[in-house]
Every structure is written in structure tokens, then in C-alpha cells.
Amino acid sequence: MLDKKATRFTRNRTEDISNMLYGKIPPQSRDLEEAVLGAILIESSCLPSIINILKPEVFYVDAHSTIWKAIVSLNAQSQPIDLLTVTERLRFHSELDKTGGAYYLSELTNKVGSSANVEYHCRILMQKFIQRDLIRISNEIIREAYEDTTDVFDLLDNAEIAISKINSSINSASIKSALDITNQIKKDIINPPPVPLFVNTTLGIKYNYGTVNGIGAKPGTGKTAFMIQSAVGSVKDNLNVGIISLELKERLLVPKIIHHYKGTFASKIIENNLSPQETEYLLNESFDIFDRIKISDKKVTNINIRSIIIELVLKYGCKIIWIDYIQLVTLIKDKNTTDVKAMEDLMNLIQEVAKELDIVVNVLCQMKRGFEKPTVEELRGGGIEMACSKIFIFYDEYAKDNDGKKFMEIPEERRGKLTIIDGKSRFDDKNTIIIYYDKFKQVMMDWNDKPYTGSEIKYEEKKTQQESLDIF
């Protein structure tokens, strides 16, 4: 015969050595767990107020976790929830005896008179769960810290992520069924969540959170300009953006951002060669939104890039990270590891941290020089194509004809004309975009939205400014 008492008080089996180390029982409250479940069984109307607070792991007792799963399952299917329906659901899945039987379920309803304080009780249970989770993580850190083979920097990063994820995972289980997610999608369709699953960037391009995306182009085709325009657009939408600048020092990159934002040429700012009017204009302008753009120009390797991304996300709240450009990351490897394998490992690492932190990581990719049309195949072999959810390639089909010409000397029908090739897209159809890249303003726009024609610009007025464009 089943020992009901032993079953109903079986603890939730999670790894925990604190009992052995300190002689203490992990934080828990069986009485409150019973009171919460009993309240739901007698007044299911209280469920909507607590269903997003609790998850199965919150319950210390295995039987209580199983009962909660049955309640959530009934709720997802819009079925009534009471003593009889929950009993039948557990019996249908051969789990009734594991929870102590129908008798134990009826006992739960006697533990509480009403559901008046159920939300408060749930929050206490959540606090107990967080305490247990912190103990578990601390034990893992202690165990790994004693191992000589543990990379201490990986240990620091993993500890920081694990602790930060406790707060973000309070209202969601780490593993969900496709049905649970589908039900949530339906709810989001009716009541859209305040935080979207994607972020808009410039030129109508969207990136999904939790993904890595590649932007490839030959030298001088506007990769950095695209990154800057996208970053400024994001901060205008109140999103913090991180830029890992490998090509330019911060003191050279920020003038380019100012150039895009206010129109003052970057080279004149860098060389401190501003006219009195330009000086007065810049000194009196507000650049407050630039506080949302966080820049790191330190040396980046495949060893420390993860730490840099984590710092930008956890310390500065960046939801979008740009890497300019990925091939400049220093690859530290042993003699038996090829550059191709090291780059594959690097891209896998970036993909993992993007998923783990639920952020967008955009990597700029330098493609080989020449006038031939670039292809996605050029990015293969180093893990870039495999890791990226979306890949866009910038292509100047008139590069050969325009070679050696100043910007204003190029015929209007092809001046600033670029094609963005949608080389890969996991979530929607591929699309090709024709854009106009205004090198004077460092602004990109749809080709049909050009604000002026070449005849409206006097070449002589731009001649002195033209020289400064070519260094970027």
C-alpha cells in the first residue's frame, strides 16, 4: 500500500548540498503551498492573479508541483478548475497516487477558508524559491571554483548571468510546452505586450531578440554608416545600444555619429577645424540621447568578448549590440586550431550569449575587395553564415564605373545607389532593397526618397568638403 504521508512530503528534487554543508533545510513553506493549492481548488477565480507568479519549480514538495501542473493544464484548455476536475486530470495522467490520492486533495481544501490572501502567500513562496535558487547557484560556484580546470573568467561570467537570470525568470518557466507558448501568443495577439519580440532598425529592417545578424559589405560601402544610423534610430526609440568598435577608436567613431546626427563633418571635428558658426552650433546643441549609446573600443578577443557583451547588457541595459567588425576580433587559439574553427567557435559563442540574454547582436563583416558582386558564400567557412538569423549584404553595382571619381562627379542616376541583398532570413521572405547613401550627410534612405537631385547641389560648394569624405 502506498505511503501517502511519505509521498505528499517528498521534497522537490533539485541539486543542493547546503543541507550537507550547513545542516540546514532549504527555505520552504509546506503550509503555504497547501494553502495556495487549497484556495485554488475552492475558488478558481483567484487563479488569474497568481498564474504568472508561480511555476512548478516554486513548490518545494513534488506532489504540490504536480498538482499545480494539472491546474495550469486545465486553465490553458479553458476547463473548469475544482476538486473533481483536478482529481480527474491527475487520474487521467496516472499521477493521482503520486500526489497522495483524492483524499489528500480534499484535505487541501480544508487548509484555507478563502482565497483572500492567496496572492500574498504566492509571493512568499516565490521568495523561498529565489532563496533556494541562490543557494543552488552559490553551491555550483563553490564547486566549480575548487576545480583547477575551471576558467575563472568563464566562471565569473556564468555566475553573473545565472544570478541576473533569477529575476528575469521569476515569471516564466525555463521549459515550456509548445501549447503553453501558443496560448501566450494568442493572448499577445489580443493584448500586445509592451516589449516587442523584435526591434526596428533603419530602412525598415527588423531584427528579432535573441538572434545574431550579419551585415556584410566591401570596404567603403557604408557598413559603419548603416550601424550608426540604426543605433541613433534605436536610441530615439528609448533603447540602449552597445557598440564594440574594433575598427575605430571611440574618439574617431563619435564624430561620425555626430556627423550623421547633426550634419557637421566628422573630419572637421576630429581635426578641430570647425568654423566659428559650426563651433557655436555644436556647443549649443543637445546630445542627451547619446547617453544611450555605450561604446567599447578596448582590444577584443574570443576570450573576453563574452564579458564585454555581458557588461554592456547587465550594467548598461543595452538591448542591441553592434560589433564593427567581426574579422578584427583577435583569435586566441592553440596551434592545433585553425582560424576557420576559431571563428566558428567565436560565432557560436556570440549566438549563445544573444539567446541567453535575449538581445540582438549585429556583426559587421568585411568582404574581400574587388568589383564583383558579393555573395553569402563568402561568409561561409567561418561560422558567420551558420550563426546568423539574418544576413544583409551591401553591394555597389556601379563600383567599377565610379572608381576614382569624386562623389559629385558620379552621374545622378547612379550616385549613392546601393543594393541591400537579403542573403538569409529565418523568419520572413527574402527581399532586395535599393537605397540612396548620402555621403555628405552620412544618411541612408530608400532610393525613391532622395530629397534632392544632383542638379540642385553646386559642386563647387561641396568641393572642399568632398576631400574629407574619402577617409571614411
C-alpha positions in Angstrom: 0.0 0.0 0.0 1.3 3.5 -0.9 2.6 5.5 2.0 0.6 8.7 1.4 2.4 10.7 4.1 5.8 9.9 2.6 4.6 10.8 -0.9 2.9 14.1 -0.1 6.0 15.4 1.7 8.6 14.3 -0.8 10.8 17.3 -1.5 11.3 18.7 -4.9 14.5 17.0 -6.2 16.9 19.8 -7.1 20.7 19.5 -6.5 21.5 21.1 -3.2 24.5 20.4 -0.9 23.6 23.1 1.6 22.0 20.5 3.9 25.2 18.6 4.0 27.4 21.7 4.4 25.4 23.7 6.9 23.0 21.2 8.4 20.0 23.3 7.3 16.8 22.6 5.4 16.5 24.8 2.3 14.0 27.7 2.6 10.4 26.4 2.1 6.9 26.5 3.5 4.7 23.4 3.0 1.9 25.0 4.9 1.7 27.9 2.4 2.0 25.6 -0.6 -1.0 23.7 0.8 -2.9 26.9 1.5 -2.4 28.2 -2.1 -3.4 25.0 -3.8 -6.4 24.6 -1.4 -7.5 28.2 -2.2 -7.4 27.5 -6.0 -9.5 24.3 -5.5 -12.2 26.1 -3.6 -12.1 29.4 -5.6 -10.6 29.1 -9.0 -11.4 32.7 -9.7 -8.2 33.6 -7.9 -6.1 31.8 -10.5 -5.6 34.7 -13.0 -4.0 36.9 -10.3 -1.3 34.3 -9.4 -0.8 32.2 -12.5 2.0 34.4 -13.7 3.7 34.4 -10.3 4.1 30.7 -9.7 5.7 28.0 -11.8 6.2 24.3 -10.9 9.7 24.8 -9.5 8.5 27.2 -6.9 6.8 24.3 -5.0 9.3 22.6 -2.7 7.1 19.4 -2.5 7.0 17.3 -5.6 3.3 16.4 -5.1 2.4 20.1 -5.0 4.3 20.8 -8.2 2.4 18.0 -9.9 -0.9 19.4 -8.7 0.0 22.9 -9.9 0.8 21.5 -13.4 -2.6 19.9 -13.6 -4.3 23.2 -12.6 -2.3 25.1 -15.3 -3.1 22.5 -17.9 -6.9 22.8 -17.2 -6.6 26.5 -17.3 -4.8 26.5 -20.7 -7.7 24.5 -22.1 -10.3 26.8 -20.5 -11.6 23.9 -18.4 -13.3 24.4 -15.0 -11.0 24.0 -12.0 -12.2 22.4 -8.8 -11.5 19.4 -6.6 -13.2 17.0 -9.0 -11.7 18.2 -12.3 -8.2 18.4 -10.9 -8.6 14.9 -9.4 -9.7 13.5 -12.8 -6.9 15.2 -14.6 -4.3 13.7 -12.3 -6.0 10.3 -12.6 -6.0 10.5 -16.4 -2.3 11.1 -16.4 -1.7 8.3 -13.8 -0.4 10.9 -11.3 -3.1 10.8 -8.7 -1.4 8.3 -6.4 1.9 10.2 -6.7 0.2 13.2 -5.1 -1.4 11.4 -2.2 -4.7 10.5 -3.9 -8.1 12.1 -3.8 -8.1 12.1 0.0 -5.1 14.4 0.1 -6.6 16.8 -2.5 -9.7 17.0 -0.3 -7.5 17.7 2.7 -6.0 20.7 0.8 -9.4 22.4 0.6 -9.6 22.3 4.4 -6.3 24.1 4.8 -7.9 27.5 4.0 -11.2 29.2 4.3 -11.0 31.5 1.3 -8.6 32.8 -1.3 -8.4 36.3 0.2 -4.6 36.2 0.8 -3.6 33.8 -1.8 -1.5 36.4 -3.9 0.4 37.4 -0.7 1.1 33.7 0.0 2.3 33.1 -3.5 4.8 35.9 -3.2 6.2 34.4 0.0 6.6 31.1 -1.9 8.4 32.9 -4.7 10.8 34.4 -2.1 11.5 31.0 -0.7 12.2 29.7 -4.3 14.5 32.6 -5.0 16.4 31.8 -1.8 16.8 28.1 -2.8 17.9 29.2 -6.3 20.5 31.5 -4.9 21.7 28.6 -2.7 21.9 26.3 -5.7 23.8 28.8 -7.8 26.2 29.6 -4.9 26.9 25.9 -4.4 27.7 25.5 -8.1 30.0 28.4 -8.0 31.8 27.0 -4.9 32.1 23.6 -6.6 33.5 24.9 -9.8 35.8 27.4 -8.0 37.5 24.4 -6.4 38.2 22.8 -9.8 41.7 23.6 -11.2 40.4 23.1 -14.7 37.8 25.8 -14.4 38.4 29.0 -16.4 37.9 31.7 -13.8 36.7 34.3 -16.3 34.1 31.9 -17.6 33.1 31.2 -14.0 32.6 34.9 -13.3 30.5 35.4 -16.5 28.4 32.4 -15.8 27.8 33.4 -12.2 26.8 36.9 -13.3 24.4 35.6 -15.9 22.9 33.0 -13.6 22.2 35.5 -10.8 20.8 38.1 -13.2 18.5 35.5 -14.8 16.8 34.7 -11.5 14.9 38.0 -11.6 14.1 37.7 -15.3 12.9 34.1 -15.0 10.6 34.6 -11.9 7.5 34.8 -14.1 8.4 32.2 -16.6 9.5 28.6 -16.5 12.7 27.7 -18.3 11.0 24.9 -20.1 7.5 25.3 -21.6 5.4 23.2 -23.9 4.5 24.4 -27.4 0.9 24.6 -26.2 1.7 27.0 -23.4 3.7 29.2 -25.8 0.8 29.0 -28.4 -1.7 30.1 -25.7 0.6 33.0 -24.8 0.9 34.0 -28.5 -2.9 34.1 -28.7 -3.0 36.4 -25.6 -0.3 38.6 -27.1 -2.4 39.0 -30.3 -5.3 40.3 -28.3 -3.3 42.3 -25.9 0.2 43.1 -27.4 3.0 43.0 -24.9 4.6 46.3 -24.1 8.0 45.0 -25.1 8.0 43.6 -28.7 9.9 40.5 -29.8 11.8 42.4 -32.5 13.5 45.8 -32.9 13.1 48.1 -35.9 16.3 49.4 -37.4 16.9 51.7 -40.3 15.4 51.2 -43.8 12.6 49.0 -42.4 14.8 46.1 -41.4 13.7 44.3 -38.3 15.8 42.0 -36.0 14.4 39.5 -33.5 15.6 39.5 -30.0 17.8 36.5 -29.1 19.4 36.4 -32.5 22.7 37.3 -34.3 22.6 39.1 -37.6 25.3 39.8 -40.2 25.8 42.9 -42.3 28.4 42.3 -45.0 30.0 44.7 -47.5 33.1 45.6 -49.3 35.3 48.4 -47.9 33.7 51.9 -48.2 30.2 50.7 -48.9 28.6 52.1 -45.8 28.7 49.4 -43.1 29.6 51.8 -40.3 27.2 54.4 -41.6 24.4 51.9 -41.5 25.3 50.9 -38.0 25.3 54.5 -36.8 22.0 55.3 -38.4 20.5 52.2 -36.9 22.0 52.9 -33.5 20.6 56.5 -33.5 17.2 55.3 -34.6 17.2 52.8 -31.7 18.1 55.3 -29.0 15.3 57.6 -30.3 13.0 54.6 -29.6 14.4 54.6 -26.0 16.6 51.6 -26.4 20.1 51.4 -25.1 22.7 50.4 -27.8 26.2 49.0 -27.3 28.9 49.4 -29.9 32.0 47.2 -29.8 34.2 49.3 -32.1 37.2 47.4 -33.4 37.9 49.5 -36.4 37.8 53.0 -34.9 38.8 54.4 -31.6 35.9 56.0 -29.7 37.4 59.5 -30.3 37.0 58.8 -34.1 33.7 56.9 -34.0 31.7 59.5 -32.1 32.4 62.3 -34.6 30.9 60.1 -37.2 27.8 59.7 -35.0 27.7 63.5 -34.7 28.1 63.8 -38.4 25.1 61.7 -39.0 23.0 63.2 -36.2 23.8 66.9 -36.8 25.5 67.1 -40.3 28.8 68.5 -39.2 31.6 66.7 -41.0 33.5 64.2 -38.8 36.9 65.1 -40.2 36.4 68.7 -39.1 35.5 67.7 -35.6 38.5 65.3 -35.4 40.9 67.9 -36.7 39.4 70.6 -34.6 38.9 72.6 -37.8 35.4 74.0 -37.3 34.3 77.4 -38.4 33.1 79.8 -35.7 29.5 79.1 -36.8 30.0 75.3 -36.6 31.7 75.7 -33.2 28.8 77.7 -31.8 26.2 75.3 -33.4 27.8 72.2 -31.8 28.4 73.8 -28.4 24.8 74.9 -28.1 23.3 71.6 -29.4 22.0 68.9 -27.1 23.3 65.4 -27.4 21.5 63.9 -24.5 20.3 60.8 -26.4 23.9 59.9 -26.9 23.9 58.7 -23.3 22.0 55.6 -24.5 24.9 54.7 -26.9 27.6 52.8 -24.9 30.9 52.3 -26.7 33.8 49.9 -26.0 36.9 50.3 -28.1 39.2 48.0 -26.0 41.0 45.1 -27.5 38.6 42.3 -28.2 39.5 38.6 -28.3 37.5 35.5 -28.5 38.2 35.1 -24.8 36.9 38.4 -23.5 34.1 39.3 -26.0 31.5 37.5 -23.9 32.4 39.5 -20.9 32.2 42.8 -22.8 28.7 41.9 -24.2 27.6 40.8 -20.7 28.8 44.1 -19.2 27.0 46.2 -21.9 23.8 44.3 -21.3 23.7 43.8 -17.5 25.5 47.0 -16.4 24.3 49.5 -19.1 21.0 47.9 -20.2 21.9 47.6 -23.8 19.3 45.5 -25.8 21.2 45.8 -29.1 24.9 45.2 -29.6 26.9 46.1 -32.7 30.3 44.7 -33.5 32.4 46.7 -36.0 33.7 44.5 -37.5 33.9 40.8 -36.6 37.0 39.8 -38.5 39.0 42.2 -36.3 38.4 40.2 -33.2 41.8 38.7 -32.1 41.5 34.9 -32.2 43.5 33.3 -29.3 43.9 29.6 -30.1 46.2 26.7 -29.7 48.4 25.5 -32.5 46.0 22.7 -33.5 43.0 25.1 -34.0 42.6 26.6 -37.5 41.4 30.2 -38.0 38.2 28.9 -39.5 37.5 26.7 -36.5 38.3 29.6 -34.1 35.9 31.9 -36.0 33.2 29.2 -35.9 33.6 28.9 -32.1 33.5 32.7 -31.8 30.2 33.0 -33.7 28.7 30.1 -31.7 29.7 31.9 -28.5 28.1 35.2 -29.7 24.9 33.3 -30.7 24.7 31.6 -27.3 25.1 34.8 -25.4 22.5 36.5 -27.6 20.0 33.8 -26.8 20.9 33.7 -23.1 20.5 37.4 -22.6 17.6 37.9 -25.1 19.4 40.6 -27.1 20.1 41.5 -30.7 23.7 41.2 -31.8 24.6 42.6 -35.2 28.0 41.8 -36.6 29.5 43.8 -39.4 31.6 41.7 -41.8 34.3 43.0 -44.1 34.1 41.2 -47.5 37.0 40.9 -50.0 37.9 43.9 -52.2 37.1 43.9 -55.8 34.2 44.9 -58.1 32.5 41.5 -58.4 29.1 41.0 -56.7 29.5 39.8 -53.1 27.6 36.6 -52.1 26.7 34.9 -48.8 29.1 32.1 -49.8 32.0 34.5 -49.0 30.8 34.4 -45.3 30.7 30.6 -45.1 33.5 28.6 -43.7 33.9 30.7 -40.6 30.6 30.1 -38.8 29.2 33.6 -39.7 26.5 32.3 -42.1 25.5 29.5 -39.8 25.2 31.6 -36.7 23.2 34.5 -38.2 19.5 34.5 -38.4 19.6 37.3 -41.0 22.3 38.4 -43.4 22.3 41.6 -45.4 24.9 42.4 -48.0 25.6 45.9 -49.3 26.5 46.0 -53.0 27.5 48.9 -55.2 26.9 47.6 -58.7 28.5 50.7 -60.2 31.7 50.5 -58.1 33.8 49.8 -61.1 32.4 52.7 -63.1 32.6 55.0 -60.1 36.1 54.0 -59.2 38.4 57.1 -58.9 35.5 59.6 -59.2 34.5 62.1 -56.6 31.0 61.7 -55.2 29.6 64.7 -57.1 31.3 63.7 -60.3 29.2 60.5 -60.5 26.1 60.7 -62.7 23.0 61.3 -60.8 21.3 58.1 -61.9 23.9 56.0 -60.1 25.3 58.4 -57.4 24.9 56.9 -54.0 23.0 54.0 -55.3 23.4 50.8 -53.3 21.6 47.4 -53.3 21.0 45.7 -50.0 20.8 42.0 -50.8 18.8 39.9 -48.3 21.1 36.9 -48.2 19.5 35.0 -45.4 16.3 35.3 -43.4 15.0 32.7 -41.0 11.7 34.4 -40.2 10.4 36.0 -43.4 10.8 36.2 -47.2 14.0 37.5 -48.7 13.8 41.0 -50.1 16.1 43.3 -52.0 16.3 47.0 -51.1 17.6 49.8 -53.3 18.9 52.6 -51.2 20.5 56.0 -51.5 23.6 56.6 -49.5 24.1 60.3 -49.0 27.8 60.5 -48.2 27.6 64.2 -47.4 25.1 63.7 -44.7 26.1 60.2 -43.8 22.4 59.2 -44.2 20.8 56.2 -45.9 17.2 56.2 -47.3 15.1 54.4 -49.8 16.2 55.2 -53.4 12.8 56.8 -54.1 13.0 59.1 -51.1 16.1 61.1 -52.3 15.4 64.6 -51.0 17.2 66.3 -53.9 18.8 65.7 -57.3 22.3 66.4 -58.3 21.4 69.5 -60.3 20.3 71.1 -57.0 23.8 70.8 -55.5 26.6 73.1 -56.6 29.7 71.0 -56.9 32.0 74.0 -56.1 30.2 74.5 -52.7 30.9 70.9 -51.8 34.4 70.6 -53.3 36.3 71.4 -50.1 34.1 69.1 -48.0 34.4 66.3 -50.5 38.1 65.7 -49.6 37.1 64.8 -46.1 34.7 62.0 -47.2 37.3 59.7 -48.7 39.0 59.0 -45.3 35.8 57.2 -44.2 
